[in-house]
């Protein structure tokens, strides 16, 4: 997305919510915080952006399973 504030072609990126309004009121109405990479202006848009479905560890594609030891389910007791 391009920044509507600076009109210089700055890319918008999602930023974290700060304060009571941003955490509780704006989400109720469907607004998400964005920040411009060039002018650093924070704006609120109804667009959520693309979801990332990348694994947190790129080497591991599967969910690790729990392996009990010989004494039972609690390894350090």
HTML snippet that shows the backbone in 3Dmol.js (N, CA, C, O; Angstrom):
<script src="https://3Dmol.org/build/3Dmol-min.js"></script>
<div id="view" style="width:600px;height:400px;position:relative"></div>
<script>
const pdb = `
ATOM      1  N   UNK A   1       0.833  -1.185   0.000  1.00  0.00           N
ATOM      2  CA  UNK A   1       0.000   0.000   0.000  1.00  0.00           C
ATOM      3  C   UNK A   1       0.875   1.244   0.000  1.00  0.00           C
ATOM      4  O   UNK A   1       1.984   1.237   0.534  1.00  0.00           O
ATOM      5  N   UNK A   2       0.378   2.282  -0.589  1.00  0.00           N
ATOM      6  CA  UNK A   2       1.096   3.548  -0.618  1.00  0.00           C
ATOM      7  C   UNK A   2       0.496   4.516   0.389  1.00  0.00           C
ATOM      8  O   UNK A   2      -0.706   4.492   0.651  1.00  0.00           O
ATOM      9  N   UNK A   3       1.340   5.361   0.948  1.00  0.00           N
ATOM     10  CA  UNK A   3       0.923   6.308   1.978  1.00  0.00           C
ATOM     11  C   UNK A   3       0.067   7.420   1.373  1.00  0.00           C
ATOM     12  O   UNK A   3       0.510   8.086   0.437  1.00  0.00           O
ATOM     13  N   UNK A   4      -1.145   7.637   1.882  1.00  0.00           N
ATOM     14  CA  UNK A   4      -1.986   8.721   1.384  1.00  0.00           C
ATOM     15  C   UNK A   4      -1.605  10.083   1.978  1.00  0.00           C
ATOM     16  O   UNK A   4      -2.090  11.113   1.510  1.00  0.00           O
ATOM     17  N   UNK A   5      -0.752  10.098   2.993  1.00  0.00           N
ATOM     18  CA  UNK A   5      -0.389  11.349   3.661  1.00  0.00           C
ATOM     19  C   UNK A   5       0.757  12.073   2.956  1.00  0.00           C
ATOM     20  O   UNK A   5       0.647  13.261   2.654  1.00  0.00           O
ATOM     21  N   UNK A   6       1.851  11.366   2.691  1.00  0.00           N
ATOM     22  CA  UNK A   6       3.035  12.037   2.140  1.00  0.00           C
ATOM     23  C   UNK A   6       3.041  12.085   0.619  1.00  0.00           C
ATOM     24  O   UNK A   6       3.747  12.912   0.043  1.00  0.00           O
ATOM     25  N   UNK A   7       2.286  11.235  -0.044  1.00  0.00           N
ATOM     26  CA  UNK A   7       2.201  11.195  -1.512  1.00  0.00           C
ATOM     27  C   UNK A   7       3.559  11.064  -2.182  1.00  0.00           C
ATOM     28  O   UNK A   7       3.733  11.511  -3.316  1.00  0.00           O
ATOM     29  N   UNK A   8       4.529  10.455  -1.493  1.00  0.00           N
ATOM     30  CA  UNK A   8       5.851  10.233  -2.083  1.00  0.00           C
ATOM     31  C   UNK A   8       6.085   8.762  -2.390  1.00  0.00           C
ATOM     32  O   UNK A   8       7.204   8.363  -2.714  1.00  0.00           O
ATOM     33  N   UNK A   9       5.058   7.975  -2.291  1.00  0.00           N
ATOM     34  CA  UNK A   9       5.210   6.553  -2.578  1.00  0.00           C
ATOM     35  C   UNK A   9       5.762   5.752  -1.421  1.00  0.00           C
ATOM     36  O   UNK A   9       6.339   4.685  -1.630  1.00  0.00           O
ATOM     37  N   UNK A  10       5.596   6.244  -0.201  1.00  0.00           N
ATOM     38  CA  UNK A  10       6.074   5.512   0.964  1.00  0.00           C
ATOM     39  C   UNK A  10       5.242   4.254   1.198  1.00  0.00           C
ATOM     40  O   UNK A  10       4.014   4.291   1.117  1.00  0.00           O
ATOM     41  N   UNK A  11       5.904   3.165   1.482  1.00  0.00           N
ATOM     42  CA  UNK A  11       5.214   1.911   1.752  1.00  0.00           C
ATOM     43  C   UNK A  11       4.632   1.917   3.154  1.00  0.00           C
ATOM     44  O   UNK A  11       5.279   2.369   4.099  1.00  0.00           O
ATOM     45  N   UNK A  12       3.427   1.424   3.289  1.00  0.00           N
ATOM     46  CA  UNK A  12       2.797   1.303   4.596  1.00  0.00           C
ATOM     47  C   UNK A  12       3.068  -0.074   5.171  1.00  0.00           C
ATOM     48  O   UNK A  12       3.079  -1.072   4.451  1.00  0.00           O
ATOM     49  N   UNK A  13       3.284  -0.116   6.464  1.00  0.00           N
ATOM     50  CA  UNK A  13       3.472  -1.372   7.175  1.00  0.00           C
ATOM     51  C   UNK A  13       2.638  -1.361   8.439  1.00  0.00           C
ATOM     52  O   UNK A  13       2.383  -0.305   9.018  1.00  0.00           O
ATOM     53  N   UNK A  14       2.212  -2.549   8.866  1.00  0.00           N
ATOM     54  CA  UNK A  14       1.416  -2.621  10.088  1.00  0.00           C
ATOM     55  C   UNK A  14       2.286  -2.305  11.290  1.00  0.00           C
ATOM     56  O   UNK A  14       3.475  -2.622  11.308  1.00  0.00           O
ATOM     57  N   UNK A  15       1.694  -1.685  12.284  1.00  0.00           N
ATOM     58  CA  UNK A  15       2.381  -1.338  13.521  1.00  0.00           C
ATOM     59  C   UNK A  15       1.522  -1.801  14.700  1.00  0.00           C
ATOM     60  O   UNK A  15       0.342  -2.105  14.527  1.00  0.00           O
ATOM     61  N   UNK A  16       2.104  -1.853  15.879  1.00  0.00           N
ATOM     62  CA  UNK A  16       1.343  -2.338  17.040  1.00  0.00           C
ATOM     63  C   UNK A  16       0.399  -1.265  17.554  1.00  0.00           C
ATOM     64  O   UNK A  16       0.603  -0.070  17.339  1.00  0.00           O
ATOM     65  N   UNK A  17      -0.625  -1.721  18.230  1.00  0.00           N
ATOM     66  CA  UNK A  17      -1.603  -0.810  18.811  1.00  0.00           C
ATOM     67  C   UNK A  17      -1.045  -0.214  20.107  1.00  0.00           C
ATOM     68  O   UNK A  17      -0.427  -0.916  20.907  1.00  0.00           O
ATOM     69  N   UNK A  18      -1.272   1.095  20.303  1.00  0.00           N
ATOM     70  CA  UNK A  18      -0.775   1.796  21.485  1.00  0.00           C
ATOM     71  C   UNK A  18      -1.927   2.569  22.102  1.00  0.00           C
ATOM     72  O   UNK A  18      -2.617   3.310  21.403  1.00  0.00           O
ATOM     73  N   UNK A  19      -2.143   2.407  23.388  1.00  0.00           N
ATOM     74  CA  UNK A  19      -3.154   3.185  24.091  1.00  0.00           C
ATOM     75  C   UNK A  19      -4.514   2.510  24.139  1.00  0.00           C
ATOM     76  O   UNK A  19      -4.768   1.514  23.462  1.00  0.00           O
ATOM     77  N   UNK A  20      -5.364   3.076  24.948  1.00  0.00           N
ATOM     78  CA  UNK A  20      -6.689   2.529  25.199  1.00  0.00           C
ATOM     79  C   UNK A  20      -7.567   2.538  23.950  1.00  0.00           C
ATOM     80  O   UNK A  20      -8.217   1.539  23.643  1.00  0.00           O
ATOM     81  N   UNK A  21      -7.590   3.651  23.233  1.00  0.00           N
ATOM     82  CA  UNK A  21      -8.426   3.740  22.032  1.00  0.00           C
ATOM     83  C   UNK A  21      -7.999   2.733  20.980  1.00  0.00           C
ATOM     84  O   UNK A  21      -8.837   2.045  20.397  1.00  0.00           O
ATOM     85  N   UNK A  22      -6.709   2.645  20.738  1.00  0.00           N
ATOM     86  CA  UNK A  22      -6.212   1.746  19.698  1.00  0.00           C
ATOM     87  C   UNK A  22      -6.403   0.282  20.058  1.00  0.00           C
ATOM     88  O   UNK A  22      -6.592  -0.547  19.168  1.00  0.00           O
ATOM     89  N   UNK A  23      -6.358  -0.050  21.326  1.00  0.00           N
ATOM     90  CA  UNK A  23      -6.484  -1.454  21.732  1.00  0.00           C
ATOM     91  C   UNK A  23      -7.925  -1.921  21.875  1.00  0.00           C
ATOM     92  O   UNK A  23      -8.209  -3.102  21.678  1.00  0.00           O
ATOM     93  N   UNK A  24      -8.849  -1.008  22.218  1.00  0.00           N
ATOM     94  CA  UNK A  24     -10.202  -1.448  22.529  1.00  0.00           C
ATOM     95  C   UNK A  24     -11.300  -0.834  21.663  1.00  0.00           C
ATOM     96  O   UNK A  24     -12.282  -1.507  21.349  1.00  0.00           O
ATOM     97  N   UNK A  25     -11.151   0.422  21.277  1.00  0.00           N
ATOM     98  CA  UNK A  25     -12.224   1.091  20.529  1.00  0.00           C
ATOM     99  C   UNK A  25     -12.066   0.889  19.034  1.00  0.00           C
ATOM    100  O   UNK A  25     -13.012   0.466  18.369  1.00  0.00           O
ATOM    101  N   UNK A  26     -10.882   1.186  18.486  1.00  0.00           N
ATOM    102  CA  UNK A  26     -10.672   1.065  17.048  1.00  0.00           C
ATOM    103  C   UNK A  26     -10.896  -0.356  16.519  1.00  0.00           C
ATOM    104  O   UNK A  26     -11.482  -0.502  15.446  1.00  0.00           O
ATOM    105  N   UNK A  27     -10.459  -1.412  17.220  1.00  0.00           N
ATOM    106  CA  UNK A  27     -10.729  -2.763  16.720  1.00  0.00           C
ATOM    107  C   UNK A  27     -12.223  -3.079  16.639  1.00  0.00           C
ATOM    108  O   UNK A  27     -12.655  -3.831  15.765  1.00  0.00           O
ATOM    109  N   UNK A  28     -12.993  -2.512  17.535  1.00  0.00           N
ATOM    110  CA  UNK A  28     -14.442  -2.734  17.521  1.00  0.00           C
ATOM    111  C   UNK A  28     -15.052  -2.242  16.207  1.00  0.00           C
ATOM    112  O   UNK A  28     -15.994  -2.844  15.692  1.00  0.00           O
ATOM    113  N   UNK A  29     -14.512  -1.145  15.669  1.00  0.00           N
ATOM    114  CA  UNK A  29     -15.005  -0.586  14.416  1.00  0.00           C
ATOM    115  C   UNK A  29     -14.223  -1.075  13.202  1.00  0.00           C
ATOM    116  O   UNK A  29     -14.517  -0.671  12.076  1.00  0.00           O
ATOM    117  N   UNK A  30     -13.231  -1.939  13.416  1.00  0.00           N
ATOM    118  CA  UNK A  30     -12.506  -2.549  12.305  1.00  0.00           C
ATOM    119  C   UNK A  30     -11.342  -1.747  11.766  1.00  0.00           C
ATOM    120  O   UNK A  30     -10.967  -1.929  10.607  1.00  0.00           O
ATOM    121  N   UNK A  31     -10.753  -0.860  12.567  1.00  0.00           N
ATOM    122  CA  UNK A  31      -9.613  -0.065  12.113  1.00  0.00           C
ATOM    123  C   UNK A  31      -8.307  -0.700  12.584  1.00  0.00           C
ATOM    124  O   UNK A  31      -8.201  -1.171  13.716  1.00  0.00           O
ATOM    125  N   UNK A  32      -7.315  -0.702  11.694  1.00  0.00           N
ATOM    126  CA  UNK A  32      -6.012  -1.285  11.981  1.00  0.00           C
ATOM    127  C   UNK A  32      -4.936  -0.227  11.817  1.00  0.00           C
ATOM    128  O   UNK A  32      -5.005   0.568  10.879  1.00  0.00           O
ATOM    129  N   UNK A  33      -3.921  -0.189  12.720  1.00  0.00           N
ATOM    130  CA  UNK A  33      -2.872   0.837  12.636  1.00  0.00           C
ATOM    131  C   UNK A  33      -1.826   0.496  11.578  1.00  0.00           C
ATOM    132  O   UNK A  33      -1.379  -0.645  11.464  1.00  0.00           O
ATOM    133  N   UNK A  34      -1.449   1.513  10.810  1.00  0.00           N
ATOM    134  CA  UNK A  34      -0.415   1.403   9.788  1.00  0.00           C
ATOM    135  C   UNK A  34       0.565   2.553   9.986  1.00  0.00           C
ATOM    136  O   UNK A  34       0.195   3.588  10.541  1.00  0.00           O
ATOM    137  N   UNK A  35       1.814   2.386   9.540  1.00  0.00           N
ATOM    138  CA  UNK A  35       2.810   3.442   9.623  1.00  0.00           C
ATOM    139  C   UNK A  35       3.545   3.526   8.286  1.00  0.00           C
ATOM    140  O   UNK A  35       3.830   2.505   7.659  1.00  0.00           O
ATOM    141  N   UNK A  36       3.848   4.758   7.854  1.00  0.00           N
ATOM    142  CA  UNK A  36       4.554   4.995   6.605  1.00  0.00           C
ATOM    143  C   UNK A  36       6.053   4.850   6.840  1.00  0.00           C
ATOM    144  O   UNK A  36       6.570   5.332   7.848  1.00  0.00           O
ATOM    145  N   UNK A  37       6.750   4.193   5.927  1.00  0.00           N
ATOM    146  CA  UNK A  37       8.194   3.997   6.061  1.00  0.00           C
ATOM    147  C   UNK A  37       8.965   5.290   5.826  1.00  0.00           C
ATOM    148  O   UNK A  37      10.068   5.444   6.351  1.00  0.00           O
ATOM    149  N   UNK A  38       8.413   6.229   5.049  1.00  0.00           N
ATOM    150  CA  UNK A  38       9.124   7.474   4.756  1.00  0.00           C
ATOM    151  C   UNK A  38       8.809   8.590   5.733  1.00  0.00           C
ATOM    152  O   UNK A  38       9.717   9.161   6.336  1.00  0.00           O
ATOM    153  N   UNK A  39       7.525   8.908   5.895  1.00  0.00           N
ATOM    154  CA  UNK A  39       7.166  10.067   6.724  1.00  0.00           C
ATOM    155  C   UNK A  39       6.855   9.703   8.180  1.00  0.00           C
ATOM    156  O   UNK A  39       6.676  10.595   9.009  1.00  0.00           O
ATOM    157  N   UNK A  40       6.788   8.412   8.501  1.00  0.00           N
ATOM    158  CA  UNK A  40       6.556   7.912   9.867  1.00  0.00           C
ATOM    159  C   UNK A  40       5.223   8.354  10.463  1.00  0.00           C
ATOM    160  O   UNK A  40       5.089   8.425  11.685  1.00  0.00           O
ATOM    161  N   UNK A  41       4.243   8.649   9.626  1.00  0.00           N
ATOM    162  CA  UNK A  41       2.915   9.034  10.085  1.00  0.00           C
ATOM    163  C   UNK A  41       2.091   7.771  10.304  1.00  0.00           C
ATOM    164  O   UNK A  41       2.076   6.870   9.466  1.00  0.00           O
ATOM    165  N   UNK A  42       1.410   7.722  11.440  1.00  0.00           N
ATOM    166  CA  UNK A  42       0.519   6.586  11.743  1.00  0.00           C
ATOM    167  C   UNK A  42      -0.877   6.924  11.243  1.00  0.00           C
ATOM    168  O   UNK A  42      -1.398   8.007  11.506  1.00  0.00           O
ATOM    169  N   UNK A  43      -1.480   5.980  10.515  1.00  0.00           N
ATOM    170  CA  UNK A  43      -2.852   6.149  10.036  1.00  0.00           C
ATOM    171  C   UNK A  43      -3.637   4.890  10.360  1.00  0.00           C
ATOM    172  O   UNK A  43      -3.051   3.839  10.618  1.00  0.00           O
ATOM    173  N   UNK A  44      -4.954   4.991  10.349  1.00  0.00           N
ATOM    174  CA  UNK A  44      -5.820   3.869  10.644  1.00  0.00           C
ATOM    175  C   UNK A  44      -6.695   3.594   9.439  1.00  0.00           C
ATOM    176  O   UNK A  44      -7.404   4.472   8.947  1.00  0.00           O
ATOM    177  N   UNK A  45      -6.631   2.351   8.972  1.00  0.00           N
ATOM    178  CA  UNK A  45      -7.388   1.937   7.796  1.00  0.00           C
ATOM    179  C   UNK A  45      -8.223   0.713   8.139  1.00  0.00           C
ATOM    180  O   UNK A  45      -7.921  -0.021   9.081  1.00  0.00           O
ATOM    181  N   UNK A  46      -9.271   0.507   7.364  1.00  0.00           N
ATOM    182  CA  UNK A  46     -10.094  -0.687   7.551  1.00  0.00           C
ATOM    183  C   UNK A  46      -9.420  -1.922   6.958  1.00  0.00           C
ATOM    184  O   UNK A  46      -9.842  -3.046   7.228  1.00  0.00           O
ATOM    185  N   UNK A  47      -8.396  -1.726   6.168  1.00  0.00           N
ATOM    186  CA  UNK A  47      -7.683  -2.826   5.532  1.00  0.00           C
ATOM    187  C   UNK A  47      -6.771  -3.506   6.553  1.00  0.00           C
ATOM    188  O   UNK A  47      -5.966  -2.844   7.208  1.00  0.00           O
ATOM    189  N   UNK A  48      -6.896  -4.807   6.685  1.00  0.00           N
ATOM    190  CA  UNK A  48      -6.099  -5.549   7.652  1.00  0.00           C
ATOM    191  C   UNK A  48      -4.710  -5.885   7.111  1.00  0.00           C
ATOM    192  O   UNK A  48      -3.753  -5.991   7.878  1.00  0.00           O
ATOM    193  N   UNK A  49      -4.600  -6.050   5.808  1.00  0.00           N
ATOM    194  CA  UNK A  49      -3.331  -6.446   5.201  1.00  0.00           C
ATOM    195  C   UNK A  49      -3.304  -7.942   4.971  1.00  0.00           C
ATOM    196  O   UNK A  49      -4.228  -8.657   5.356  1.00  0.00           O
ATOM    197  N   UNK A  50      -2.243  -8.409   4.341  1.00  0.00           N
ATOM    198  CA  UNK A  50      -2.112  -9.833   4.060  1.00  0.00           C
ATOM    199  C   UNK A  50      -1.713 -10.583   5.314  1.00  0.00           C
ATOM    200  O   UNK A  50      -0.918 -10.096   6.119  1.00  0.00           O
ATOM    201  N   UNK A  51      -2.269 -11.767   5.471  1.00  0.00           N
ATOM    202  CA  UNK A  51      -1.899 -12.608   6.614  1.00  0.00           C
ATOM    203  C   UNK A  51      -0.659 -13.398   6.272  1.00  0.00           C
ATOM    204  O   UNK A  51      -0.494 -13.860   5.143  1.00  0.00           O
ATOM    205  N   UNK A  52       0.211 -13.553   7.251  1.00  0.00           N
ATOM    206  CA  UNK A  52       1.420 -14.348   7.076  1.00  0.00           C
ATOM    207  C   UNK A  52       1.181 -15.725   7.670  1.00  0.00           C
ATOM    208  O   UNK A  52       0.833 -15.850   8.844  1.00  0.00           O
ATOM    209  N   UNK A  53       1.364 -16.740   6.870  1.00  0.00           N
ATOM    210  CA  UNK A  53       1.186 -18.099   7.350  1.00  0.00           C
ATOM    211  C   UNK A  53       2.506 -18.857   7.331  1.00  0.00           C
ATOM    212  O   UNK A  53       2.541 -20.055   7.052  1.00  0.00           O
ATOM    213  N   UNK A  54       3.591 -18.149   7.630  1.00  0.00           N
ATOM    214  CA  UNK A  54       4.911 -18.753   7.647  1.00  0.00           C
ATOM    215  C   UNK A  54       5.147 -19.434   8.997  1.00  0.00           C
ATOM    216  O   UNK A  54       4.721 -18.918  10.030  1.00  0.00           O
ATOM    217  N   UNK A  55       5.817 -20.582   8.998  1.00  0.00           N
ATOM    218  CA  UNK A  55       6.173 -21.187  10.282  1.00  0.00           C
ATOM    219  C   UNK A  55       7.213 -20.336  10.996  1.00  0.00           C
ATOM    220  O   UNK A  55       8.031 -19.684  10.347  1.00  0.00           O
ATOM    221  N   UNK A  56       7.190 -20.336  12.320  1.00  0.00           N
ATOM    222  CA  UNK A  56       8.135 -19.526  13.087  1.00  0.00           C
ATOM    223  C   UNK A  56       9.561 -20.036  12.926  1.00  0.00           C
ATOM    224  O   UNK A  56      10.506 -19.248  12.978  1.00  0.00           O
ATOM    225  N   UNK A  57       9.731 -21.332  12.732  1.00  0.00           N
ATOM    226  CA  UNK A  57      11.041 -21.924  12.496  1.00  0.00           C
ATOM    227  C   UNK A  57      11.028 -22.521  11.089  1.00  0.00           C
ATOM    228  O   UNK A  57      10.366 -23.537  10.877  1.00  0.00           O
ATOM    229  N   UNK A  58      11.734 -21.929  10.114  1.00  0.00           N
ATOM    230  CA  UNK A  58      11.657 -22.422   8.736  1.00  0.00           C
ATOM    231  C   UNK A  58      12.202 -23.832   8.555  1.00  0.00           C
ATOM    232  O   UNK A  58      11.858 -24.493   7.575  1.00  0.00           O
ATOM    233  N   UNK A  59      13.047 -24.318   9.478  1.00  0.00           N
ATOM    234  CA  UNK A  59      13.587 -25.673   9.362  1.00  0.00           C
ATOM    235  C   UNK A  59      12.576 -26.720   9.784  1.00  0.00           C
ATOM    236  O   UNK A  59      12.649 -27.862   9.331  1.00  0.00           O
ATOM    237  N   UNK A  60      11.645 -26.361  10.630  1.00  0.00           N
ATOM    238  CA  UNK A  60      10.674 -27.308  11.169  1.00  0.00           C
ATOM    239  C   UNK A  60       9.308 -27.065  10.537  1.00  0.00           C
ATOM    240  O   UNK A  60       8.708 -26.008  10.730  1.00  0.00           O
ATOM    241  N   UNK A  61       8.819 -28.044   9.785  1.00  0.00           N
ATOM    242  CA  UNK A  61       7.513 -27.925   9.145  1.00  0.00           C
ATOM    243  C   UNK A  61       6.405 -28.565   9.966  1.00  0.00           C
ATOM    244  O   UNK A  61       5.227 -28.296   9.730  1.00  0.00           O
ATOM    245  N   UNK A  62       6.761 -29.398  10.917  1.00  0.00           N
ATOM    246  CA  UNK A  62       5.743 -30.091  11.692  1.00  0.00           C
ATOM    247  C   UNK A  62       5.725 -29.603  13.131  1.00  0.00           C
ATOM    248  O   UNK A  62       6.657 -28.945  13.593  1.00  0.00           O
ATOM    249  N   UNK A  63       4.660 -29.935  13.824  1.00  0.00           N
ATOM    250  CA  UNK A  63       4.521 -29.579  15.230  1.00  0.00           C
ATOM    251  C   UNK A  63       5.292 -30.609  16.050  1.00  0.00           C
ATOM    252  O   UNK A  63       5.120 -31.810  15.839  1.00  0.00           O
ATOM    253  N   UNK A  64       6.140 -30.167  16.980  1.00  0.00           N
ATOM    254  CA  UNK A  64       6.896 -31.136  17.775  1.00  0.00           C
ATOM    255  C   UNK A  64       5.970 -31.926  18.688  1.00  0.00           C
ATOM    256  O   UNK A  64       5.010 -31.387  19.240  1.00  0.00           O
ATOM    257  N   UNK A  65       6.269 -33.194  18.837  1.00  0.00           N
ATOM    258  CA  UNK A  65       5.454 -34.040  19.697  1.00  0.00           C
ATOM    259  C   UNK A  65       6.185 -34.271  21.015  1.00  0.00           C
ATOM    260  O   UNK A  65       7.413 -34.213  21.068  1.00  0.00           O
ATOM    261  N   UNK A  66       5.423 -34.535  22.082  1.00  0.00           N
ATOM    262  CA  UNK A  66       5.993 -34.769  23.400  1.00  0.00           C
ATOM    263  C   UNK A  66       6.383 -36.232  23.517  1.00  0.00           C
ATOM    264  O   UNK A  66       5.564 -37.119  23.277  1.00  0.00           O
ATOM    265  N   UNK A  67       7.623 -36.483  23.882  1.00  0.00           N
ATOM    266  CA  UNK A  67       8.119 -37.836  24.071  1.00  0.00           C
ATOM    267  C   UNK A  67       8.370 -38.068  25.555  1.00  0.00           C
ATOM    268  O   UNK A  67       9.301 -37.482  26.107  1.00  0.00           O
ATOM    269  N   UNK A  68       7.572 -38.902  26.221  1.00  0.00           N
ATOM    270  CA  UNK A  68       7.795 -39.150  27.646  1.00  0.00           C
ATOM    271  C   UNK A  68       9.078 -39.946  27.874  1.00  0.00           C
ATOM    272  O   UNK A  68       9.486 -40.739  27.025  1.00  0.00           O
ATOM    273  N   UNK A  69       9.712 -39.725  29.034  1.00  0.00           N
ATOM    274  CA  UNK A  69      10.915 -40.483  29.352  1.00  0.00           C
ATOM    275  C   UNK A  69      10.541 -41.775  30.078  1.00  0.00           C
ATOM    276  O   UNK A  69       9.359 -42.097  30.204  1.00  0.00           O
ATOM    277  N   UNK A  70      11.537 -42.512  30.553  1.00  0.00           N
ATOM    278  CA  UNK A  70      11.298 -43.807  31.189  1.00  0.00           C
ATOM    279  C   UNK A  70      10.537 -43.690  32.507  1.00  0.00           C
ATOM    280  O   UNK A  70       9.789 -44.600  32.865  1.00  0.00           O
ATOM    281  N   UNK A  71      10.715 -42.570  33.245  1.00  0.00           N
ATOM    282  CA  UNK A  71      10.085 -42.422  34.551  1.00  0.00           C
ATOM    283  C   UNK A  71       8.634 -41.983  34.456  1.00  0.00           C
ATOM    284  O   UNK A  71       7.891 -42.131  35.426  1.00  0.00           O
ATOM    285  N   UNK A  72       8.211 -41.456  33.336  1.00  0.00           N
ATOM    286  CA  UNK A  72       6.839 -40.986  33.216  1.00  0.00           C
ATOM    287  C   UNK A  72       6.754 -39.742  32.341  1.00  0.00           C
ATOM    288  O   UNK A  72       7.615 -39.492  31.499  1.00  0.00           O
ATOM    289  N   UNK A  73       5.711 -38.982  32.559  1.00  0.00           N
ATOM    290  CA  UNK A  73       5.465 -37.818  31.715  1.00  0.00           C
ATOM    291  C   UNK A  73       6.245 -36.586  32.122  1.00  0.00           C
ATOM    292  O   UNK A  73       6.412 -35.680  31.306  1.00  0.00           O
ATOM    293  N   UNK A  74       6.732 -36.517  33.354  1.00  0.00           N
ATOM    294  CA  UNK A  74       7.439 -35.343  33.831  1.00  0.00           C
ATOM    295  C   UNK A  74       8.932 -35.624  33.812  1.00  0.00           C
ATOM    296  O   UNK A  74       9.419 -36.378  34.655  1.00  0.00           O
ATOM    297  N   UNK A  75       9.680 -35.036  32.868  1.00  0.00           N
ATOM    298  CA  UNK A  75      11.088 -35.394  32.702  1.00  0.00           C
ATOM    299  C   UNK A  75      12.012 -34.970  33.833  1.00  0.00           C
ATOM    300  O   UNK A  75      13.002 -35.658  34.081  1.00  0.00           O
ATOM    301  N   UNK A  76      11.742 -33.883  34.526  1.00  0.00           N
ATOM    302  CA  UNK A  76      12.673 -33.384  35.545  1.00  0.00           C
ATOM    303  C   UNK A  76      12.157 -33.581  36.964  1.00  0.00           C
ATOM    304  O   UNK A  76      12.546 -32.815  37.845  1.00  0.00           O
ATOM    305  N   UNK A  77      11.341 -34.518  37.222  1.00  0.00           N
ATOM    306  CA  UNK A  77      10.823 -34.710  38.587  1.00  0.00           C
ATOM    307  C   UNK A  77      11.252 -36.028  39.143  1.00  0.00           C
ATOM    308  O   UNK A  77      10.910 -36.361  40.277  1.00  0.00           O
TER     309      UNK A  77
END
`;
const viewer = $3Dmol.createViewer("view");
viewer.addModel(pdb, "pdb");
viewer.setStyle({}, {cartoon: {color: "spectrum"}});
viewer.zoomTo();
viewer.render();
</script>
